[in-house]
Amino acid sequence: MRAEYELIGEWIAPGSRVLDLGRGDGTLLAYLRDSRNVSGYGIEIAHDEIRACIERGVNVIEQNIDDGLRNFDDGSFDTVVMTQALQALHRPNLVIAEMLRVGREAVVTFPNFGHWRPRLQVALLGRMPVSKNLPHQWYDTPNIHLCTFRDF
């Protein structure tokens, strides 16, 4: 489990309704279900990740979040969470607006390409960063919008 999940769990009230975007394998939503008694759904597009969500007992909907969240009413959720997916979206501004429409609160995490480690890797090695959190080479990365905290 990623370290940020515990912090996110502290921000979400027990018993909340949560929508988790770009859900991956369902680890976060399963953690929130088990530790905070939340209910909700994950949205994911990759079939192998959807299968992993189902195996964890996480409610998951196959959907491309770049197309928006029009199948959800305004204020349907207490919190909408999107971890490590913002940089892979084609229309992140639309998705953030939709998160705020369907949820009372939104939590967004993303890799900070302005952090000193990725910057140092570019400066010293002359190559795009590759790490545990950024495991892809530049030519096969899903990250199409590289941003820093200041950009966000």
N, C-alpha and C positions, 0 to 999 in steps of 0.2 A: 504494500500500500504506500502511495506517495505521501510524503510528510505533510503536504498542504491539505490533505484530506481531514486530518485532525483539526486544523485551524478552521477549515470550512465548517466542520461539524459544530464547533463552538459558536459560530455565527447563526446557526439555524436552530430555531426554537423546537423543542420536542413536540411531536405530534403534527408538525407542519406538512403541508402538501408541497412537494418539490418536483420541478421539471428539470431534468439533467440533460443538457444538449451536448451532442457529440460524445456520447456516453462511453464509448470504448467497450470494455468487457464487463461493465456494471459494478466494478469494485466500489466506487464512491457511493452509489445509490444503495448498495447492499450494506455498506458500513453505516450510512445514515439511517437506514431501516432498522438495523440491529442495535445501534448505539443511541439513536435519537427518536426512535419510533415514528419515523416519517413515512408517509405514503406518497406515491407519485409514479412518474414515468421517466424513462430514459428515451432519448431519440438518437438513433444511430443509422448509418447507411451501409456499413460494411457487414456482410453476411456472417463472417466468422466471429465478429464482435457481438452481433445479435444473438448468435448461438450461445456464446459465453454468458451473456446477460440472462438468457432463458435458463441455462444450467444453474445460475446463482439465484434463480427465483425472482429476478428483477423484471418488472413490467417494462417492455421495450416496444417502441414503435419504429418501423422502418420508414425513414423520411430524410430528405435532404434539407438541412436547416437553412441552406442558402436560399431556398424557396420561401422562407418565412414560416410563420406559425399560425396561419389563418384557420387551421382546424381547431384552434383553442380560443375560447371566449376571453374577453378582457377580464383581468383579475382572477383567472382560474387557479392560480397557484400563489402560495405565500412567498416562495423563493424560486427563482430560475437560476440554475448554475451552469456555467460553461467553463470547463477547465482544459487548458492547453489545446484549444480548437480555434480560437479567434484568428490566429495567423494563417490558418489553412482555408479560411472562408474567402469566397469571391466577393461577397457583399457584407462585410462585417458591420457596417453602419446600419443596414437593414435589420440584421439579426439582433443587434443591441437594442434598437427601437422596439422590435417585437418582444424581446425579453422583458422590457419595461412595460409593455402593454399587457402581457399575460400574467405577469407576476408583480407582487407588491415590492419585492426587493430582487436585486440581481447580484450575482457573484461571478466575476470573470477573472480567470488567471491565464497568463500567457508567458512564453519565454521572453525575458527581457534582453533583447539583443544589444542593449546599451550597457549591460553589466560588465564589469571589468574583465571577467574571465573570457567571454566570447571576443571582446575587443582585443584582449591581449593575444589570443590565439590568432586572430587576423593579423595583428601588428607583427608578431614574432615569426609566425610560420607562413604568413601570406596566403592562408587558406580559410575557407568558411569553417566555422566551428562544428566539431563533431564531438558529442559527449553522451553520457547516459541519458540526459534530458533532451538532447538534440542528436538522435542517433543516425540521421540520414546524411548521405553525401549531398552536395549542392545540386547534383543532376537528378536525384530521385526524391528530393524532399517534398512533402506536402505543404511546406511553409511557403506561402506566396506573398504574404504581407508581413514583412519583418518590421517590428516596432519596438520602441522603448517605453518605459513608464511615462516619460515626459510626452511622447507622441500620443499615448492613450489619453 
